[in-house]
Amino acid sequence: MTRRWVPLPQSLSPSRHSTSKKSLRPSTLVSFEVTVTCPPGSVGAKCRTFTSKPTVVDPGGSSRSTDRWLQSSISPIIAGVAKMPRPPTWLVRRESSTSRSRIPSTPGSSVLSSATSTLSEMSVAPVRKAVFPAAGLGTRFLPVTKAQPKEMLPLVDKPTIQYGIEEAVASGIEEVIMVTGGGKRAIVDHFDRSLELEFYLRERGKDDLLQVLHEVDQLSEKLDITYIQQKQPLGLGHAVWTARRLVGDEACAVLLADDVILGPEPCLKQLLDVHLLEGATVLAARRVPPDQVNRYGVIATGSSSGRVHEVVDLVEKPSASEAPSDLAILGRYVLAKDVIKALDRAEPGAGGEIQLTDAIRRTIANGKVVALEFEGDYYDTGEIPAYLRANISLALKRDDLREQLLPFLRSLLDG
């Protein structure tokens, strides 16, 4: 049986599409069967797609047949399967109760030349956990980071790491694994409740500031935060590997607090949506100038579909002449579980550190890795000039600060 699980879009409401009084929650899943039939040697529009009537499965486990509005809403999604262009290597997944296999084939292989091909896709479980590597020494910001975690440096009036936690909450993450090191107690205290400070503010009638504290406290109510210590600063890959037991045998997200990404749709949510469709490791990417590629992991791409690119190779911090493209990885990852297993066999790479990009690279041959050119405003806070630019940019976007800052900035430029 071929079965695909699709989260029900929140925009699809029974009140908009039918007179049915049934209520479906946004977390409801929809199951349907897909069969793609292609004439020998044909691709794309020549293929025909047959689907069964969708079935709604509630989180509680009950299922029921859908209304006509749901059938009509999902039909365009199903029809798109047959129109998708086939990449040079097409992975056909087969699933049984006892085994899983990925069978690589090419357009000329027996799999695609048969009269009828069935595209089998396993259900992709939602990603529930996110790893926050926060054990770095922050040497670029010394001496301020001698006793202050770099992740707690303010971006206007919030620490940089809070932006990442807010993004995780908005993306549906349920558990954050904070990988810290020595001298990082301030991170724990920030996301903990301060009864003494609350008492002080309440006694003085500072309700507006109490609301600010309440908003921070609510973050830890909406997800669980677990802390684990990285014993030595051996690189990003080692930090993620340190969280392996808490991640378990499932996919996870990784967010770097240095990279603040803001927009109408959270960057991580964009990656998670691609992961649900592809079942792949997904990297956040953006094009950078040639003189900056040596600061990032850079992607070599294969086929592309809009903003999603097949990843065929990764190079960590290449020179401009060696960079395979201008697509750089920027601080957000959704890692399939085979990446964590690859970290078990990791060896020191660039800079003598265990690089996450090296582990992802080792999974390309047997898995699937894609890069998404995300939408949103990107702020780099990892170096002092970029950190200052980020503060000025965000401050100017706030009405309560813009009017006071603009005259001052103009006077600096005129002087």
N, C-alpha and C positions, 0 to 999 in steps of 0.2 A: 504494500500500500504506500502511496506517495502522499505525504501530509505536510502541510505548511502552516505554521502558526504566525498570525499577523496581529499585532496590537490594534485594537479598534481605535481609529482616529477620533479625537475628541470632537472634531467638527461634524462628525456624522451623528446626528441626533435624531431619534425616532420622531420627535415633534416636527422636524423639518422635512422628513422624508415619508412619513406615513401617519396614519391616525392611530397606530397601535399605542397602547398604554404601557407597553413593556419598557422597563428602564434598564439600560446597559451602562455599567460603570466604565470609565476610561481604561481601567486595567483589564477589561474583558478581552479574551483571546478569541480569534476566529479560526476554525480549522476547515480546510477544504482540500480536495484532491486535485492534482494537476497532471495531465498527460499531454505531452507535446509530440505530434506526429509530423514527420518531415519526409518528403520524397527523397530518394537517394541523391546525395550530393547537394541538396538544397539547404539554404539558410534563410534566416530573417522572415520576411513576409510570406514566403511560400509554406512555412510551417503552420499547422493548425493546432489550437489549444482547446482541450476539453476539460471542464471542471465539474466537480460534483456540487450540489447545493451546500453552501457553507453551514457550519454548525457553530453556535456560540457556546463557549466554555467559560463559566464564571470562575473567579479565583477560588471559590469554595468547592469546586469540583463538579457541580451540576452542569448539564449541557441541554441545549434545546435547539430546535430548528429555527432559522432566522426568518424574519419578515422579508417581503419583496424588496423593501427599500435597501436592506443590507445586501441582497443579491445584486441589485443594480449598482450599488456603490462599489462593490468589490470587483465586478466584472471588468472595468477598465484596467484594474491592477493586474488581473490574471491575463488579460489580452496582451499586456506588455511583455509577458514572458516570451512569447513566440517572436516578438519583434526585436529582442535584444541581439546586438551583433555578437557573433562568437569570436572570442579571442583566439590567438594562434594555438594555444593549448587549452582545451576545454576539460574541466574536471567534472566527471560524472560521479556522484556519490551514491553508494549503495549501502543500505542499512538493513541488517537483520537483527534478530533478537540476541544473537550470539557474537556478531562481529561487525566491524566497520571497516570500510576500505575506500580509498580514493584511487580511481583508475584514470591516469592521464591518457588522453587520446588527442589525435589531431583530426582536422576536417576530413582526411582521407581514410581514417581508421574504420574498423568494422563496426564500432559503436555508432558512429554517425551515418554510416552508409546503409545501415539496416532500414527497413521500411518504416518501422516505428521505433522511436526512442523515448524512453520515459525519464524525465528529469526528476531525480529524487533528492529532495532537500530535507535534512533533519531539522527539527525544531531547534532554534537558537535560543538558549536561555537568556533572560535579561541579565545584564551585568549589575551586580549588587554592591561590589566592593571597589574602593579606590585607594591607591597607595600614594601618600604624599612624602617623597624624600625630603627630609628637612634636617639632615645631619651635617651639611656642609659647614666649613669653617668660616666662610665669608671673608676671606683674606683681602679681597678687592676693596672692602670697606673699613679695613683697620684704620684707626684704633676703635671706632665705634662698635665693631662687632667683637671686641675682646671679651665683653661681658654681656652683650646684647645679641640675641639671635638675628641673623640677617632677615629671616622671614618675618620678624616683628617690626622691621623698619616701616614707618608710616608712608602710605600713599595717600596724600591729603590727610584724612583723619581716621583711616583704618589701616591696620597692618596688612602687608601684601598677602599674607597667607589667608586672611579672612576672605579676600576676593575669591580664592580658589575653593574654600569651603562653601561659600555661597553658590558658586557654580555647580559644585557637586550636588548640593541640595536641590537646586533647580533642575538638575539632570536626572533626578530620581535615584541617586546613590543612597544606599541604606547604611553602609558602614565605611568609615574612613580608617585607614591604618597609617598612623603617623610614624615615620621612621626618623628618630631623632638621635642626637649625640649628646655629649657632655655640654653643660651650660645652656640647655634649651628649656629650662623650667618655665620661662616666661610664656612659652606657647601653651603649656598645660594650664597655667593660671588664667590666660586670656579667655579660654573657652570654658573655664569653670566659673561658678557663680561666686560673686563677692558680696557676702551678706553685710560686712562692715561698711563697704562703700554704699550699698543700697540704703542702709540705715542713715548714713550721713546725708545722702541726697534727699531722702524722704523727710527727715527732720527739718530741712531747710526749704522744703517745698519745690525742689528742682525736678518737677515731673517730666520735663522734656529730656533731661539727662537720664532719668530712670528708664524712659522709653528706649533710649539708645542702648543701655545695658540689657534691657529685656530682649531687644532684637538679637544681640550677640548670644544671650542665653538660649534663645529659641533655636539657634543652629544646632546645638548639641541635643536638643529635644527631637529634632527632625531626623537625625542620624546618630549612630554610635561612633565615638572616637576612641580608638585603641592606640596605645603608644608602645613602641618597641624600639630598643636602642641598637644602632649600628656601632659595633665595637671599634671599627677603624674606618676612616674615610677613604674607601677603596673604589669610589666611582658610583655612577648612577645605577649600573647593572647590579653591583653588589648591594646597594641600598634596596632595590626591588627584591632581590634574592633573599635578603634578610627577612622580608615579610612573607616568605613562601608558605610557612605553616598556617599563618592566619588567612592567607588567600585561599588555600586549599586547592582542590582539583577543579578549578573553574576560571573563566576569563575574568580579567580585572582591568580597571582603568588606572592610569598613572598621570598625576598632575604635578607640574613643577611650579612652585610658588613664585619663582622669578618672573615667569611669563604670565602676565595679567591680560586676559582677553575678555572684552566686554562687547555686548551686542544684543539685539532683540532676542535671538535664540542662543542659549549657551553653547560655546564651542564644543564642550564635552557631549552635550545632547546631540549635536550634529554627527559626531563620531559614533555614538551609540546607535543612532538610526542606521548608519551604514553597516555597522557590525551586525545588527539584527537581520539585515537583508543579505549580507555576504557571508556571515559566519567567519569573518577574517580578522586578522590583526589590522587595526586602522591607525594611521599616523596623521596627526595634524600637520599641515604643510602650508608654506607660503613662499612666494618667490622673493629672493633677496638679491641685492647688487653683488656683482662678482667679487668686490673687495671685502665682502662680509661672509663668504661661504666658509672660510676657514674657522668660523666660530660655531658651526653647526654640523650635525649629521646631514648629509645631502643624498637625495634620492635619484636613482637611475630608473626611468619609467619605461614601461612597455606600452600596452594599449591604454586608451583613456576613454572615459565616458563622462562628458561634462567636467565637473570638478573632481571626479574620482579617477585616480590613476593607478594602474597596476605597477607594483614595485618589483623590479627584477634584480636590484642590487642597492646596497647602502654603503656609503663611504663616510667615515667619521672624520670631521674637520679637515677636509682636503684643501690643498692650495687651489687658487683660482684656475691654474692650468690643468689640474687633475680632477676638478669637479665634474661629475657626469651631467649635471644640470644646475639650474638655479633654484630648484625646489628644496627648501630647507625644512627640517623637522623642528617644530616649535612647541615644545612643552606640554603636549597632550597626546596620550596614547590610549588605545584600547587593545590589550594584549590577549590573544588567544592563549589557552593554557599550555600549548607546546612551547611558548617563549619562556615561561618559568622553568620548564624542564630543561630547556637549552642553557639556562643560566647555571644549572647544576654542573655543567661541563665547561663553564666559561674560563678563559685564561686572560691575563692582563693584555690590554690592547693599547690604543693611543694614550700617551701620558702615563703608562704603567698602571692604568686603572681598568677595572672590569666594565666594559662599555655595554650598555643596553642595546645599542645599534648592532653590535657584533652578534648578540644572541638572536635578535630579530632576523638578521641576515642568514643565520644558519637554518631558520625555519622556512625560508622562501622555497627551497627545492621541494619540500614535502607538504607545505601548507599554502596558505594564501595570505598575502600582505598587500594592502592597498593604502594609498595616501589620499587624504581629502584636503583640497584647498578650502579651508574654512572661511566663513563670513564673520566679520566682527573687527573691532578695533584692537590692535595688538600693542601692548606696552611692555617693553623690556626693562626690568628693574635690576638686572644682574651686574651692571657696571654703573659707576657714578654718573657719567654724562647722560646715559639713557634713563637712569633713575630720576634725575632732575627734570629731564624733558617730560617724563611720564607725570610727575607731580604738577608741572605747569599746565600740561595739556588737560588733565582731569580737573584741575582747579578752575580753569577758564570755561569748562562746561557746566559749572555750577553757578546758578543765578546769584546766590548769596555771596560768592567770592569774585565773580567776574568783574562787577562794577568797581570793586576796590583794587583789583590787580591790574586791570588794563591801563589806567593812568600811570601807575608805577612802572609798568613794563615799557610804556611809551617814553617815559622820562629817561629810563636807562638807555633806550635806543637813541634818543635824541642827544643825550649827553655824550 
